[in-house]
């Protein structure tokens, strides 16, 4: 059965990781959900790169099984606080991940 990341995760949030990077935290309720999401395209650097328009070589994915968490970091498209920065705190950058389907 397929479900969206938003339906499976306990919490998905994004924030700055300094003025040049964004990090997304995905917290999952149990090890079964963690295993399911960690096998999905959400942990594929190329899929994240395509979704956010960054170079896949710069996408970092950390699987933290003991915390039931996945952390994804990538360069910001523009420097934090610059003229073209549309989300100064990167607080809305997680939204495109919520509808990604996650299979069994």
Buried (B, 14 or more C-beta within 10 A) or exposed (E): EEBEBBEBBEEBBBBBBEEEBBBBBBBBEEEEBBEBBBEBBBBBBEBBBEBBEBEEEEBBBEEBEEEBBBBBBBBBBEEBEEEEBEBEEBEEBBEEBEEBEBEE
